[in-house]
Amino acid sequence: MTVPPEQDPPPTDPVAEPVAEPEADRPEDAAERTQEARAAQRELFAHTPGFILGSAASFGGSLVGGAQHGVSGGQVTGDVFLGGKTEIHHHGPAATGHASGEIPRARLDALAAVFVEGPGFEAALARLREERVLVLSGPHAAGRYAAAQMLLHRLGVPAVHALPAETTPAALPAQLARPGGHVLRDLPLTRNRPLRDTHLYAAVDQLKKTDGHLVVTVENSPFLLGVTPARWAPPAAEDVVRAHLSVRRPGEATKLLALAPVRDFLARGRRPAEAAEFARELAQYDGGAEADARLADFGQAAVEKQCRSWLSAPDSDLREKAFLISLAVFDQAPYVLAAELADRLFVHFQQLQHPEQPPEIPVFGPSATDRLERARAEGELRDEPTDWGPVPQFMARFREERTARVLLTEVWTGHPSARPALVAWLRELARDGRPVVRTRAAAAAALLATADLPSTIALLVDGWAVAKAFGPRVTAANALTLAQLLDAPAVLRLLTQWCTDGHWARRWTAIRAFGLLAPLRPELASPALGALAGRARADISGATGAEADNLIESTALLLSVGPRRGEMLSELVGLLYDATPAVRALALNAFVRACENAEEGALVEWYADTGMYEADSARDLAALWRTALGDRAHTRQALNALHTWVHVAQRRPDAAQALELLLPALIVEAADRDRLDHELRSMRAEDGGPRPPVADRLLELLWPAAAAPSTFP
């Protein structure tokens, strides 16, 4: 089919001045409905690609409100909000087709022939034999599942049953009715769904009836309550390769392991699955040049060489080059996204290379399997969460995880003539209605910034940042956040300067970026608060209500930094004494906004779990509450936030205990007691019903507290 030219053709000068997104004038406050900062944070975490996750150490588990919200296989927890539309991600039981079943004996025997015991294998085996249930924890992709199968195999059980991935801790006993061994792979745990010792006791009772054994594998998790896991450490990669060669090439392992490409591969610290895959390739080595090339493909140099070859080959189809670049941006995302948006990039390439010809996109072409095979990629059917529950999607990814990063860097720095088309394409992605597309555009820009920051800011990020439309601006904030995670140079300095920039949209972008960044890099929380307070302290005329609200929400996000919450409370207390009224107002507004949050990992949960046991944190929290309640401009909002805490206390006994300890510290004068008394008596349950019982217990504390001066620090 023939695609008409774009209304605004891509720039032809790769170092041209940044092009602002449409409608770059200042918005009216009522006209702009921006995304709530916490929802923006969830959206960013949900769709950040592997080439960021694998590069930024702080992204081992994305911090959302202090809780771990990991993204695996396209899964994400929480609601995602953008511009008035909520995408509710359901996490109930998946559709049928996930029943447990017996692992074939032939597969277990084949695994046993090449399996290498890790350093803790024998101790884990002894525990499993004695206790019947074993929780095997360890890092990602460390071979835990193979170890779990082999533990049961070594026990000599008559059969090994793989339990459904959807099995919850409470449902374990019901899955253990058959005799033999059972393995539950990568049980997902959260604060609201931990694995408790009581779950294992119930499982043991059932296993005794059937003479069974159970191994549960989990990644290292804080949500094992009363459970002592067996820590799994993987065997050395060389031992894994040697074991496979002993089966496939008996007597030749020492000679093959001495090859230079093999030594280079093993020197990089490989996971068991990678080592096993490399061993299968090495077992086919015949001493020829092609065999050497295949071995070299496992190294970084081979990845770089392959990417240069893909982009430089004169006989390579331009459409397939566009697909490779699109797949790099949408690695580990649905294949249809990579394919659809690759054709848009192809249109830009066509316009750049042949401006006199209308671009043509073939209606039919190679199959997905063929395209992925040529791209050294693969696809698999996985459930993707949607508004309507899990939906199977064909997800595509490069086999070599470094390919996406290397390919994008190479096209940006090695082929500057392609920049105009790439820039125009990424600008389109930033305006797309799908959160995953916008987030991937931001991630790609972040990666490009690590290779060439000035050009990336000038050609992409600044244009997004000065847009009136919300979507491009949040894309700019996401890009700068991810660029800092990748340690791109000078990003923090840029954000600090933009906080007081003369353009309202740059200020908005920098403020949002600081709010998103600090929970990911806790060590940046204090500098971020300093920059945001500096923005409040600056005398910038004409600041909008939307900008002020963004400043408050971004500052409130700093109170979701798990290991630094106490420190942030202390610094907010310090801001109460700032000479600038706007800074004091920012501290109170941000604190109350954080208290209004009742999501998992919210400030009220942290206080119940940790804060009330730390004298300094308890003192600072009480000081902020007292000030907010007593400040006429913030009293009403603070009382509403107190309602939220009471409702949480009705659901959580530990939160009720924490609130009972906090309440007396909020009463200094009779007016404080009267205000709280009236609010507790008049409040209603979350569903609008009668006053919750916990409010009655709190009312009983008010009068004794008023009878004597509070000794709360």
N, C-alpha and C positions, 0 to 999 in steps of 0.2 A: 504494500500500500504506500501511497505517497503522503508524507507529512508536511503540512505547510510550514514555512519558516516561522520562528518565534516572533512575537511582536517586538521584543527587545533583544536583538542579537547579542551574543556574548562579546565581551570586549576583546579587541585584537592585540592590545598591548598588555603583556603579563605584568608590567610594573605600573599600570595605570593607577590613577587615584581611586580610592575605595568608592564603590557605588552604594549609596544608601538604599535600604529597602524602601518600598513604596510608602508614601504618607509619613514622611519623617518629621512632620511638625509635632508640636507638643499636643498630647491628647487632652480632652476634657476628662475630669475625674470620673464623671458619671458614665462616660462613653467606654471607658476601658475596664473590662472585667478580667482581671489578671488571675493567674493561677496561684492558689494558696501555696506558700513556700514548702510546707511539709509534703504536699502532694507532688510538687515539682521534684523534690528530693527522691521520692519513691519512684517516680517515672524515670529519673536519671539512672537509678540503680537497676531498675527492671530491664533496661534495654542497652546498657553499656556492653560493648562487645568483648570478645576474648582477648584481642590484642591490647586492650587496656587492662583487663582483669589480670592477665598474665604478667604485665609489666609493672603495675603499681602494687607494691607490697601491702599498702593499706587497704586494698580492695579484697583481701582474703575473704572477708565476709562483710557485706555492706552494712554500715551502721545506720539504722533508721530509728531515731528516738531511743538510742541506746541498746536496741535489740538487734539481733542478727537476722537480717532478711536476705538470705543467700539467693542467688539466681542460678539455677541449674536447669539446663535443658529447656530454656524458655519459661521456666516457672517463676512466679513472683507472688509475694503476699501483699495484701493491702489493696485499697482502692486507688485508682489513678484518675485524677481530675484535671481537666483542661477546658477552660473557657465555657463552663456551664454543662459539660458532658462528663458523666461519671462512668468509667469502665470498671464494672464490679467483677473482680476475679474470684470465682467460686473455687472452693477447695474441699468439697464434699467427696464422697466416694466416686471413683471414676466409673465409666461405663463398663459393661460386662466385657469379659475377655481377659481378665487378669487373675484367673483362678490359679491356685497353687498346683504344682505338678512335680513328678519325680525327675531328677536329673539323670539322664541316661548313664548307665554303668560304664559304657565305652568312653564317654566323655570324661568321667572321673578317672578312669584308668589312664587315658592319654595325658591328662593333667598331672597325675601322680608320677608319670615317667619323666617329666621335665621339671617338676616342682622343686624349688629350693627353699629350705626352711630359713625363716628369718631368725634373728638372735633370740626372740622370745617364744619361739614356736613350742618347744618342749614344755616350758612352764605353762603355756596356755593349754596345751593338751592335758596336762595333769589336772588343771583346774576344771576343765570341761568334764573329764572323767569323774571327778569327785562331786562337782556341783550341778551337773546336768545342763546348766545354762551359762553361757559365756558371752559377754559383750566385748567385742573386739573393736577397739578404736584406733585411729591413726590418721595420717594426712591423706589428702586427696590422691587418688590413682596410685596408691602404694601397694596394691595387690591384696587388700583385705579380703575381698570376696573369694579369690582363689585359695587364700589361707583358710578361710572358713570352711570351704568344701573339703580341703585336705585334712583339717582337724577331725571332721566327721568321718572321712574316709579311713583315717588311721585308727579310729575307734572300732572299725569293723562293723558298722551299723548295716542292716540289711538293705536300706535304701536311704537316699538323701533327697528331701523334698524342699523345693524352693517356694517360699511363702510369697504371697502377693505383696507388691511394693506398697499397696494402700493399707496394709495392716497397721492398725494403731496399737500403742502399748496396751491399752485396755482390752483389745480384741485378741491378744496373743493366745490365751488359753484355748479359745475356740478353734484355732488353727492347728492345734497339736494333737488331734484325735488319732492320727495314724502312728504306728510304731516306726522306729528308726530315727534318722537324723533330720533336722529341720534347719534351714538357713534363711534369715531375713536380711536382705541386702540394703544397706544404707538407709536405715530407719530415720526419717526426717524428724527432728526434735526442735521444739520452740519453747519459749517461756510458758506459753499456755498449754503445751503438750509435751511435758518432760517424760523421761523414762524413770520410774520410781522403783525402789526395791520391792514395793508391794506388787507391782506388775510381775516381777521376776518370781516372787514367792508363789503367785498364782500359777505361773507357767510351770514351775517345778512340780507343784502338786499334780498338774495334769500329766507331765512327762513321767512321773513315777508310775502312773496307772498304765502307761503304754511302753515302759522301759525305753523312753526316748531321750534325745539330747537336742539342744537348740543353740545355735550361734547367731548372734545379732551383730551386724557390722554397722558402725557409725563413724562419721568424721569426728575429730576432736571437738567436744561439745561441753558447754557449761551446764547443760540441762539433763545431767545424769544425777538424780537425787537419791542418795543412799546407795548408789551403785558404784562398785569399783571395777572399772573395765580393765581388760588385758591390753596393754599398749603394744601395738603392732609396729615394728620397724621393718622395712623391706630389706631383702637380701641385696648384696652388691650386684650391680648390673653385669659385671664380668662373670659372676657365678651363674646368673640366669642364662647368659649367652652360652657359657660352657656346657650347661646342662642340656640345652636344646641341641647343641652340636654333637654331644655324646650320643644322642639318639639318631640324628640325621646324617652326621658325618663321623662315625666312630673312629677314634684314633687320630683325628686330624685337628682337634680343637686347639692344641698348643700352636700349631703352625698358622692356623687361620687367625687366632687371637693376636698374633705378632704382626699382622698387616697394619700398615700405617693408617689407612682409613678407619680400621677397627679401633686402634689405640686412640685416635682422635675422638671417635664417637664415645668411647667409654670414659674419656677424661672429662666429659661435660656433665656427669652426674645424671644418669638416666633413670626413669621409672621402670618398674618391672615389665609393664606392657610394652613400652618402647623397646626395651632390651630384647624381649621375646620376638617382637616384629623384626628387629634388626637381625636377630639370629636366624630367622627364617630366610631373610635375604642373603645372609652370609653363607647359609648352607647351600645356596645355588651357585656360589662363586666358582668360576672355572679358570681364573687367571687371565681372562681376556680383558680388553679395554672396556667393553660394555659392562662387565661385571664390576670393574673398578669404579665406573661412573655411577652405577647403582648404589654402591656402598657410600660413595661421596655425597649422594643426595641426602643422606641423613645429617649432614653437617650444615652449619650456617653458610659457609662459602658456597655450598651447592644450592642453597635456597636463593642466595643473592644472584648466583649465576643463572638459575632458572628464571627468576623474575626479569633479569635483563634480557634474557633470550626471548621470553614471551613478548616483551614490549618492543624489542628492536627488530624482530624477524620481519623482513620486508614482505614475505609471502604469507604472513599471518593475516587472517581476516580482521578488518577493523571492528566488526561487530563482536567478534570473540575477544578482542582486546578490551572492549568496553565491558563485556561480561566479566572478565577477570577482575577488572578494577571494581565493578559493582559487587562482585562476590567478596572482594577484600573488605569493602565497607560493610557488607551484610553477612559476614562470616558467622556461622552458627545461628542464622536466622532462616525463616522460611525461604525455600528456593524460589518461589514465585516472586518474592520481593526482589531478589537479586536479578532475576531474569527480566521482570517488568521494568525496573529502573535502569537496567543495563541498556535497554533500547532507547530510553530517553538520553542517556549519555552518548549513545551511538549517533543520535540525531545531532547533538552538539559537535561531535567529531566530524560528521559529514559536512555540517555547515562551515566548520573551520577549514577543512581540507578542500572542499569543493563548494565554495560559496555561490557559484553560478548554477549549481544543480539542486533541485529540491531533494531532500533526503528521502530515501526509500528504506522501509523496514520489511523484510520478507515475512509474509504471514506465517509460513511454516519453515521449520529449520531442523537442526539436529535435536535428538531427544535429550531429555534432562540427564539421562545416564551417560550418554556420549559426551555431552558438554562437561559434566563433572569429571569424567575420566580424563579428558584432555587437560583439565585444570588441576589434575592431581588432587581432586577433592572427592568427597563422598556424601551421600545423603542417607538419612534414616527417618522413619516415621516416628514422631514423638507427639505427645499431647501438648498443645499450647493453650494456656488459659484465655478465655474470652468472656464476654458478657453473659454467655449462655452455658458456661461450663467448659470443661476441657474439650478441645477439638483437635483431631489428628492433623498434623502438618508435616510435610516433607521438608526436613531441615537439612541445609547444606553447610559443609565446612571443609576447609583445606585439611588434608591429611597431616601435613607438617604445620604445626601451630604458628610458626614464625612467618609463614608466607604472607599473611595479610599485611602485617606491619612492613615487611621488606618491600612488598609490591607497591604499597601506597607511597612509601618514602622514595622509591626509585622513580615512579612516574612524576613525582613533584620536583625532585632535584635533578634527575637525569634526563628529563624530557620537558624542559620549560615551555616548548612550543605547544604542549598539550594543556598548559595551565588555563588559558581562557575558557576552553570547553569544560574543564574540570571545575573551575570556579563557577561558571554559569549553572552547571548541574548541581553542585552542592548548595547554591542559593535556592534552587528549586526545591531541593529536599528539605531545606529549613522551613519552607512554607507549606509543606505537605501536612495533611490533616491527621496523619497517623503518628502517634508518639514514637514508635520504634524508628520510623524514618527520620524524624527530626533529631532524635538522640544519636542515631548513627552518623548523621551529617556533622553533629557537634564532635563526636568521637574522632571522625576522620580529620576534621580541622585541628583538633588537639594534637593528633599524631603529626600532621604536617607542620604544626608550630614547633615541635621538637627538632625538626630538620631545618626549618627556615622561618623563624619567628617574625621578622619584619614583614616579609611578603604575605604570610598568612594573616597577620593582623590587618594589613592594608587592603588585601584583596577580599577577605572573607569576614573576619570577626568584627572589624570596625563597622562595616556596612550593616551587619546584623544588629550591632549594639545601638546604632543611632536610629533604628527603625521605630516608627510609631506603633506598628503592629506588635502584639505581644509575642507571637511565635518566634520570629527571628531574634528578638531580644533574649528570650530564655535560651535559645540555641547558642547565642554568644556567651551567656553565663555558663552554660554547660560546657562549652568548648574550653573556656578559660579554666574552669574547675578541673576538667580532665587533663588539660595541658600541665597544670601544676602537679597533678598526681604522677604524670610522666616526667616530672622534673625539667620541663621546658624552662629555658633561662628567662629571668626578668619578669615573670608573670606576676609575682607578688608586688613588685614595684609598680607595674602597670595598674593593677587593681587599686592600690593605694592612691595613685594619682587620679584615677577615674572616679574615686569616691567623692572628690570635690571638683570634678571637671565642670566646665561651663555649660555643657550640654546635659540636659536632664536625663536623657536616655542612657548615656554612658554612666552617669551616676547610678541609675537604676540597675544597670547590668552588673556593675562592680559590687554593689550592695548584695544583690542576689547571689553572685558568685561566692562572696565571702561566707554567706550563710550556708551554701551548699558544701563548701570546701572544709570548713572547720570540723564538722562531725567525722569527716573522712581522715583528716590529719589533725588529731587532737593537739599536737604541739603548736598548731597554728591558731588555736582558739583564742588565746590571749592577744596576739597581734591583730586578729580579725576584729575582736571587740574594740581594740584601740582605734582601728581604722573606721569602724562604724560610729564610734563615739566622736571621732574627729569630724565625720560628716555632719553629725548633729550639732557639733560645736561651730561649724563653719556658717558664716552668714551668707547663705545663697538665696537670693531673692526669687520669688516666684515658684518655689518648690510646690509640687502638686500633692493632693491628698493621697493619690496612688503611690507616689514616691515615698511619702512618709509611712504609709502602711507597709510598703516593701521593706523599709528600714527596720520597722518594728518586728516583722515576721522573720527577717534574716537574723536579727539579734536574738530572737527567741529560739531559733534553731541551735544557737550556741549552747543552750541548756540541754540539748540532747546529746552532747559529747560525753559518753559514758564515763571514762576515767577522769574527766576534767570538770564534772558538774559542780563539785564542791568549790573548786577554784573559780569557776565562772560566777557562782553565787557570791563569793567573796568580792570579786571585782565589780559586780553589779552594786553591792552595798557601797563600795568605794565611790561609785558614780553618783550615789545619792547626795554626796557632799560636793559635787562639782559646782563650780561657780556659774556655769551656764545652765539656766533652767531647762533648755531643750535636752541636755544630756541627762539630767535627773528624770525628766519625763520619758525619755527613751528607755532608761533602766526599768522604770515602773511598768511602762506599757509592755515591754518585752517579757518581763517576769510574769505579769498577769496573763499575757497571751500564752506563755508556756504552761501556766497552771490550768488554762482552759482545755488543754489537750488531754483526752482520756484514752488515747490509743495505747497499744502495747508498747511498753518501754517509756511511757510518759513520765514527767517529773514526779507525779504523785506516786507512781510505782517505784521509782528510784528512791524516793524518800522513805517509803515503807520498807524497802529491801535493805537500804544502806544508810541513807542520810540521817535517819533518826538515831543511829548508833554512833554518829560522828558529831562530837560536841560542837566543833566549829561550823559544820554545815547546818546543824540544827539551829544554832544561834543566828547564822546569816539568813536562813530561810524565814525564821520568825521575824527578823528585823524587816525583811522585804514585805512580808505579809502585813505587819503592823503599819508600815509606812503606806502601803497601797490602800489598806482599809481606811486609814486616817486622812488620806489626801482627797480632798473634795472632788478633784477632777478624775479620780480613779476609783472612788469608793464603789460605785454601782458595778463597774466591770469586775472589781475584785470580789464582791459578794457573789456575782454570777459564777466566777471561777470557783469560789468556795462551794457552791452548789455541786459543781462537777466533782470536787474531792469527796463530798459527802456521798454522792451517788456511787463513786468508786468504792468508798468504804463500806457501803451496803453490800457490795459484791465480794469484797476481799477483807477477811478478818485482820490481816496484817496492816492494811491501809486504815482500818478502823482504829487499831491500836495506835498507829502513828498519829492519826488526827486527834485522838484523845490526849496524847502527850503534847501536841502542838497547841491545842486550843487555849489552855491556860496562859501560854506565853503571849497570846494576842490581846490579853486584857490588861491594860495599864490604868485606865480611868473608867469611871462608871458608864460613860458614853460608849466605850468599847463593848462593855457587857450588854448594854441595852441594844446596841446595833446587832450584835450576834444573836441575842435572844429573839429579837423580832424576826430576823432572817430565818433562823432555824424553825421557829414556830410556824412561819407562813409558807415554808417551802413544801413542795410536793414531790412525789416519786417521779422517776424518769418518764413513766407512762402517763403522768397526770393524776395518778391515784393519790391516796392519803399520804401524809408525811411518813417518810421511811423510818423504821424503828431506830436506826442508828442515830437519827437526829434527836430522838428522845433521850438517848444515852448521853449525847453531847450536851443537851440542855441541862442535864443534872450536874454537869461539871462547871457550868457558868457561875452559879451562885456560890459554891465553896471557893472558887477561884477569886471571886470578888471580895470574899470575907477577909482575906489576908493578901498582902503584896506578893506578886509572883516572884519566885526565885529563879525562874528560867533564865539561862544566860542570855 
